[in-house]
């Protein structure tokens, strides 16, 4: 009886930790995505061009992606808990300090530092799921975390548009810092769980490169990381420019654009854990190609410039495609890493965020040819990836099915 009670309590704590980490993930992605809608307003505030203020986005994303490589390695050496907590405290402090910026250059610097500081929270939360949950149960918790990412991204884009005229951009950053500090306090009862899975690996240069070589020496590893990158290029490219799409094609104002973008996070928010359970039960071999195909079809639908309600529905399907792929890739990565879970997930997040940055840039260049051409090109590439995913991911069956 005592053993059963202890097991129940441990499982309950594990679930509560998942909820807290999902809350922090939501806030981190909220502040990451609330910046883009603020670019016109910040351009007026600081008296500089929108191109100059637009540097706020890559100034955050690129350092974030690069830093994950090093923080993942460091967490393999000294453990997840100190890196995650230090990164979280740094994120809270720098997000609050961003509100003090008096020039565009100063704000760009704060965003760069925030990207470096925040980069240990979400990747290590994903890595912890590999330490806390067996592979056959990992889809659901990863679904929670990726649902929080999708929800935070969508609500951030909408919140930046809706709240800034009411409370001001400085209060937006301060508010995120305060909420993150409050949620961080909820981590304290689960400090022990944050310390699970500390392998104390060496950080010699040779072993670091050997770790990356091992991760990329198998078809499963190369295939998974390539699809993480391609998928993030597509979704970031399309999502980044959806505001301009709805403005130019449907004449929507800021509030209308925000509400249209809100649909991008709804499937992940509501269905993330459900999709994760489906992956645990039936495997990833069919869900991944289906998710890629749905995203490609939604891009093609937007290319046709359909009625507004149909376009809004296509945005929701686009989100569903993301939620059926990226969390499932992360589940595979948690198994690839073994004792080097932090390094494996760091490489995953590096591929994700560099893909996001490149996707936004490539789609922007393709827009010189117009939205139909840009959306068509992106949709064709992802549709080809979906077709190739059928044979490439056929081995991703449920563990029991794969074993028997």
C-alpha positions as CSV (number, residue, x, y, z in Angstrom):
1,X,0.0,0.0,0.0
2,X,2.8,2.4,0.9
3,X,4.5,1.6,-2.4
4,X,1.3,2.3,-4.3
5,X,0.8,5.5,-2.5
6,X,4.3,6.7,-3.2
7,X,4.0,5.8,-6.8
8,X,0.7,7.7,-7.1
9,X,2.3,10.7,-5.4
10,X,5.3,10.6,-7.7
11,X,3.0,10.4,-10.7
12,X,0.9,13.3,-9.4
13,X,4.0,15.5,-8.9
14,X,5.2,14.6,-12.4
15,X,1.9,15.8,-13.8
16,X,2.0,19.0,-11.8
17,X,5.5,19.7,-13.0
18,X,4.3,19.2,-16.6
19,X,1.6,21.8,-16.1
20,X,4.0,24.4,-14.6
21,X,6.6,23.9,-17.4
22,X,3.8,24.2,-19.9
23,X,2.8,27.6,-18.3
24,X,6.4,28.8,-18.6
25,X,6.6,27.6,-22.2
26,X,3.5,29.5,-23.0
27,X,4.9,32.7,-21.5
28,X,8.2,32.4,-23.3
29,X,6.5,32.0,-26.6
30,X,4.0,34.7,-25.8
31,X,6.7,37.3,-25.4
32,X,8.6,35.9,-28.4
33,X,5.7,36.4,-30.8
34,X,4.2,39.6,-29.3
35,X,7.1,41.6,-30.7
36,X,6.4,41.4,-34.5
37,X,2.9,43.1,-34.3
38,X,4.5,45.9,-32.2
39,X,7.1,46.8,-34.9
40,X,5.1,49.7,-36.5
41,X,4.3,51.1,-33.0
42,X,7.9,50.8,-31.8
43,X,9.1,52.4,-35.1
44,X,7.0,55.5,-34.1
45,X,8.2,55.4,-30.5
46,X,11.9,55.3,-31.3
47,X,11.7,57.4,-34.5
48,X,13.5,54.8,-36.7
49,X,12.5,52.7,-39.7
50,X,10.4,49.6,-39.5
51,X,13.4,47.7,-41.0
52,X,15.5,48.8,-38.1
53,X,12.9,47.8,-35.5
54,X,12.4,44.5,-37.4
55,X,15.8,43.4,-36.2
56,X,14.2,42.7,-32.8
57,X,12.9,39.4,-34.2
58,X,16.2,37.8,-35.5
59,X,18.0,39.4,-32.6
60,X,16.0,37.1,-30.3
61,X,15.6,34.0,-32.4
62,X,19.2,33.5,-33.7
63,X,21.0,33.7,-30.3
64,X,18.2,31.5,-28.8
65,X,18.9,28.8,-31.4
66,X,22.7,29.0,-31.1
67,X,22.7,29.1,-27.3
68,X,20.6,25.9,-27.0
69,X,23.6,23.9,-28.4
70,X,25.8,25.0,-25.5
71,X,23.2,24.9,-22.7
72,X,22.1,21.4,-23.8
73,X,25.7,20.2,-23.5
74,X,26.2,22.0,-20.2
75,X,23.1,20.4,-18.8
76,X,24.5,16.9,-19.7
77,X,27.5,17.8,-17.6
78,X,26.1,19.4,-14.5
79,X,22.4,18.5,-14.7
80,X,19.1,20.0,-15.9
81,X,18.0,21.8,-12.7
82,X,20.8,24.5,-12.3
83,X,20.7,25.4,-16.0
84,X,16.9,25.5,-16.2
85,X,16.5,27.6,-13.1
86,X,19.4,30.0,-14.0
87,X,18.0,30.4,-17.5
88,X,14.5,31.1,-16.1
89,X,15.7,33.7,-13.7
90,X,17.7,35.4,-16.5
91,X,14.7,35.4,-18.7
92,X,12.5,37.0,-16.1
93,X,15.1,39.7,-15.3
94,X,15.9,40.6,-18.9
95,X,12.3,40.6,-20.0
96,X,11.6,43.1,-17.3
97,X,14.6,45.2,-18.2
98,X,13.5,45.3,-21.9
99,X,10.8,47.7,-20.7
100,X,13.4,50.2,-19.8
101,X,14.8,50.6,-23.3
102,X,15.1,54.2,-24.5
103,X,16.2,53.5,-28.1
104,X,15.8,50.9,-30.7
105,X,19.5,49.9,-30.4
106,X,19.1,49.4,-26.6
107,X,16.0,47.3,-27.1
108,X,17.7,45.1,-29.7
109,X,20.5,44.5,-27.2
110,X,18.0,43.5,-24.5
111,X,16.3,41.1,-27.0
112,X,19.6,39.6,-28.0
113,X,20.5,39.0,-24.3
114,X,17.0,37.7,-23.6
115,X,17.3,35.1,-26.4
116,X,20.6,33.9,-24.9
117,X,19.1,33.8,-21.4
118,X,15.8,32.2,-22.2
119,X,17.2,29.4,-24.3
120,X,17.6,26.9,-21.5
121,X,14.0,26.7,-20.3
122,X,12.0,25.1,-23.1
123,X,14.7,22.7,-24.5
124,X,15.4,21.4,-21.0
125,X,11.7,21.1,-20.3
126,X,11.5,18.9,-23.4
127,X,14.5,16.9,-22.3
128,X,13.0,16.4,-18.9
129,X,10.0,14.7,-20.5
130,X,12.5,12.1,-21.7
131,X,13.8,11.6,-18.2
132,X,10.4,11.5,-16.5
133,X,8.2,9.6,-19.0
134,X,8.9,6.3,-20.8
135,X,9.0,6.5,-24.6
136,X,5.6,4.8,-25.0
137,X,4.0,7.5,-22.7
138,X,6.0,10.5,-24.0
139,X,3.7,11.8,-26.7
140,X,1.1,13.3,-24.3
141,X,3.5,15.4,-22.2
142,X,5.3,16.6,-25.3
143,X,1.9,17.4,-26.8
144,X,1.2,19.6,-23.7
145,X,4.5,21.5,-24.2
146,X,4.1,22.0,-27.9
147,X,0.5,23.0,-27.4
148,X,1.8,25.6,-25.0
149,X,4.2,26.8,-27.7
150,X,1.5,27.1,-30.3
151,X,-0.9,28.8,-27.8
152,X,1.8,31.2,-26.6
153,X,2.7,32.1,-30.2
154,X,-0.8,32.8,-31.2
155,X,-1.9,34.6,-28.1
156,X,1.3,36.6,-28.2
157,X,0.7,37.8,-31.7
158,X,-2.9,38.7,-30.8
159,X,-2.0,40.1,-27.4
160,X,0.6,42.4,-28.8
161,X,-2.0,43.9,-31.1
162,X,-4.8,44.1,-28.6
163,X,-3.1,45.1,-25.4
164,X,-0.5,47.6,-26.5
165,X,-3.0,50.5,-27.2
166,X,-4.5,49.9,-23.8
167,X,-1.5,49.3,-21.5
168,X,1.5,50.2,-23.6
169,X,4.4,48.1,-24.8
170,X,6.5,48.6,-21.6
171,X,3.8,47.2,-19.4
172,X,3.5,44.2,-21.8
173,X,7.1,43.2,-21.1
174,X,6.8,44.0,-17.4
175,X,3.6,41.9,-17.2
176,X,5.3,38.9,-18.8
177,X,8.2,39.2,-16.4
178,X,5.8,39.3,-13.4
179,X,3.7,36.4,-14.6
180,X,6.8,34.3,-15.3
181,X,8.1,35.1,-11.8
182,X,4.8,33.9,-10.3
183,X,4.9,30.7,-12.3
184,X,8.5,30.1,-11.4
185,X,7.6,30.0,-7.7
186,X,5.4,27.1,-8.5
187,X,8.5,25.1,-9.5
188,X,9.9,25.1,-6.0
189,X,7.9,22.0,-4.8
190,X,9.3,20.0,-7.7
191,X,13.0,20.8,-7.5
192,X,13.8,17.1,-7.0
193,X,12.2,16.2,-10.2
194,X,14.1,18.9,-12.1
195,X,17.3,17.1,-11.0
196,X,16.4,13.7,-12.4
197,X,18.6,12.4,-15.2
198,X,22.0,13.9,-14.4
199,X,24.6,11.8,-16.2
200,X,27.7,13.9,-15.5
201,X,29.2,13.6,-18.9
202,X,32.5,15.1,-19.9
203,X,32.6,18.3,-22.1
204,X,35.8,17.6,-24.0
205,X,35.8,18.9,-27.5
206,X,36.3,15.4,-28.9
207,X,33.4,14.0,-27.0
208,X,31.2,16.9,-28.0
209,X,31.8,16.2,-31.7
210,X,31.5,12.5,-31.1
211,X,28.1,13.2,-29.6
212,X,26.9,15.1,-32.7
213,X,28.4,12.5,-35.0
214,X,26.5,9.8,-33.1
215,X,23.2,11.7,-33.4
216,X,23.7,12.2,-37.1
217,X,25.2,8.9,-38.0
218,X,21.9,7.1,-38.4
219,X,19.2,7.5,-40.9
220,X,16.7,8.0,-38.1
221,X,18.7,10.9,-36.7
222,X,19.5,12.7,-40.0
223,X,15.9,12.2,-41.1
224,X,14.4,13.6,-37.9
225,X,16.6,16.7,-37.7
226,X,16.1,17.5,-41.4
227,X,12.3,17.3,-41.0
228,X,12.4,19.5,-37.9
229,X,14.3,22.1,-40.0
230,X,12.1,21.8,-43.1
231,X,8.9,21.9,-41.1
232,X,10.0,25.0,-39.1
233,X,11.0,26.8,-42.3
234,X,7.5,26.3,-43.8
235,X,5.5,27.1,-40.7
236,X,7.5,30.2,-39.6
237,X,7.7,31.5,-43.2
238,X,3.9,31.3,-43.6
239,X,3.0,32.4,-40.1
240,X,5.3,35.4,-40.0
241,X,3.6,36.9,-43.0
242,X,0.0,36.0,-42.3
243,X,-0.7,39.5,-40.8
244,X,0.4,41.1,-44.1
245,X,-1.6,38.5,-46.0
246,X,-4.9,39.3,-44.1
247,X,-4.2,43.0,-44.4
248,X,-3.5,43.1,-48.1
249,X,-6.1,40.5,-49.2
250,X,-9.0,41.2,-46.9
251,X,-8.4,44.7,-45.6
252,X,-8.3,43.7,-41.9
253,X,-7.1,46.1,-39.3
254,X,-4.9,45.2,-36.3
255,X,-7.7,43.7,-34.2
256,X,-9.0,41.6,-37.1
257,X,-5.5,40.3,-37.9
258,X,-5.0,39.4,-34.3
259,X,-8.2,37.5,-34.1
260,X,-7.4,35.7,-37.4
261,X,-4.0,34.7,-36.0
262,X,-5.6,33.5,-32.8
263,X,-6.9,30.5,-34.7
264,X,-3.3,29.3,-35.3
265,X,-2.9,28.2,-31.6
266,X,-6.3,26.7,-30.9
267,X,-5.7,23.2,-32.2
268,X,-2.4,22.9,-30.3
269,X,-4.0,24.3,-27.1
270,X,-7.0,21.9,-27.3
271,X,-5.7,18.9,-29.1
272,X,-1.9,18.8,-28.2
273,X,-2.2,16.1,-25.5
274,X,-4.8,14.2,-27.6
275,X,-2.4,14.0,-30.5
276,X,0.4,13.0,-28.2
277,X,-1.8,10.1,-26.9
278,X,-2.5,9.1,-30.4
279,X,1.2,8.9,-31.2
280,X,1.8,6.8,-28.1
281,X,-1.0,4.4,-29.1
282,X,-0.6,4.1,-32.8
283,X,2.9,5.4,-33.5
284,X,4.2,8.3,-35.5
285,X,4.5,6.7,-38.9
286,X,1.1,7.9,-40.2
287,X,0.5,11.0,-38.1
288,X,3.7,12.7,-39.3
289,X,3.0,12.4,-43.1
290,X,-0.7,13.4,-42.4
291,X,0.3,16.5,-40.5
292,X,2.8,17.5,-43.2
293,X,0.1,17.0,-45.8
294,X,-2.5,19.0,-43.9
295,X,-0.1,22.0,-43.5
296,X,0.7,21.8,-47.3
297,X,-3.0,21.8,-48.2
298,X,-3.7,24.7,-45.9
299,X,-0.9,26.7,-47.6
300,X,-2.3,25.8,-51.0
301,X,-5.8,26.9,-49.9
302,X,-4.4,30.3,-48.8
303,X,-2.7,30.6,-52.1
304,X,-6.2,30.7,-53.8
305,X,-7.2,33.7,-51.6
306,X,-10.5,32.1,-50.5
307,X,-13.4,33.8,-48.6
308,X,-12.2,35.2,-45.2
309,X,-13.8,32.5,-43.1
310,X,-12.3,29.8,-45.3
311,X,-8.9,31.5,-44.9
312,X,-9.3,31.6,-41.1
313,X,-10.1,27.9,-41.2
314,X,-7.0,27.2,-43.3
315,X,-4.9,28.9,-40.6
316,X,-6.4,26.5,-38.0
317,X,-5.6,23.6,-40.2
318,X,-2.1,24.9,-40.6
319,X,-1.7,24.9,-36.8
320,X,-3.1,21.4,-36.7
321,X,-0.4,20.3,-39.2
322,X,2.3,21.8,-36.9
323,X,0.9,20.0,-33.8
324,X,0.8,16.7,-35.6
325,X,4.5,16.9,-36.5
326,X,6.9,19.0,-34.4
327,X,5.9,17.4,-31.0
328,X,6.3,14.0,-32.6
329,X,9.7,14.8,-33.9
330,X,10.7,15.9,-30.4
331,X,9.5,12.5,-29.1
332,X,11.9,10.8,-31.5
333,X,14.7,13.1,-30.4
334,X,14.3,12.3,-26.7
335,X,14.9,8.7,-27.6
336,X,17.9,9.5,-29.9
337,X,19.8,11.2,-27.2
338,X,20.3,8.5,-24.6
339,X,22.6,9.8,-21.9
340,X,23.2,12.9,-24.1
341,X,19.6,14.0,-23.9
342,X,20.5,17.7,-23.5
343,X,22.8,17.7,-26.5
344,X,20.2,15.9,-28.6
345,X,17.4,18.3,-27.7
346,X,19.7,21.3,-28.1
347,X,20.4,20.2,-31.6
348,X,16.6,19.8,-32.1
349,X,15.9,23.4,-30.9
350,X,18.8,24.7,-32.9
351,X,17.3,23.2,-36.1
352,X,13.9,24.5,-35.1
353,X,14.9,28.1,-34.4
354,X,17.3,28.5,-37.3
355,X,14.6,27.1,-39.5
356,X,12.2,29.7,-38.1
357,X,14.6,32.5,-38.9
358,X,15.4,31.2,-42.3
359,X,11.8,30.5,-43.2
360,X,10.7,34.1,-42.4
361,X,13.6,35.4,-44.6
362,X,12.9,33.1,-47.5
363,X,9.2,33.7,-47.6
364,X,9.8,37.4,-47.4
365,X,12.1,37.1,-50.5
366,X,9.5,34.9,-52.3
367,X,6.9,37.6,-51.6
368,X,8.5,39.7,-54.4
369,X,6.6,37.4,-56.7
370,X,3.4,37.8,-54.8
371,X,1.5,35.8,-52.1
372,X,0.2,33.1,-54.5
373,X,3.6,32.2,-55.8
374,X,5.3,32.3,-52.3
375,X,2.5,30.1,-50.8
376,X,2.6,27.8,-53.8
377,X,6.3,27.2,-53.6
378,X,6.3,26.5,-49.8
379,X,3.2,24.2,-50.2
380,X,4.9,22.2,-53.0
381,X,8.1,21.7,-51.0
382,X,6.1,20.5,-47.9
383,X,3.8,18.3,-49.9
384,X,6.9,16.5,-51.4
385,X,8.2,16.2,-47.8
386,X,4.9,14.6,-46.8
387,X,5.1,12.0,-49.6
388,X,8.7,11.1,-48.7
389,X,7.8,10.9,-45.0
390,X,5.6,7.8,-45.7
391,X,8.5,5.5,-46.3
392,X,11.0,7.5,-44.2
393,X,8.9,7.3,-41.0
394,X,7.4,3.8,-41.5
395,X,9.5,2.4,-38.7
396,X,8.0,4.8,-36.1
397,X,5.5,2.4,-34.7
398,X,4.4,2.1,-31.1
399,X,7.1,0.4,-29.0
400,X,5.0,-2.7,-28.4
401,X,4.2,-3.1,-32.1
402,X,7.8,-2.5,-33.0
403,X,9.0,-5.0,-30.6
404,X,6.6,-7.7,-31.7
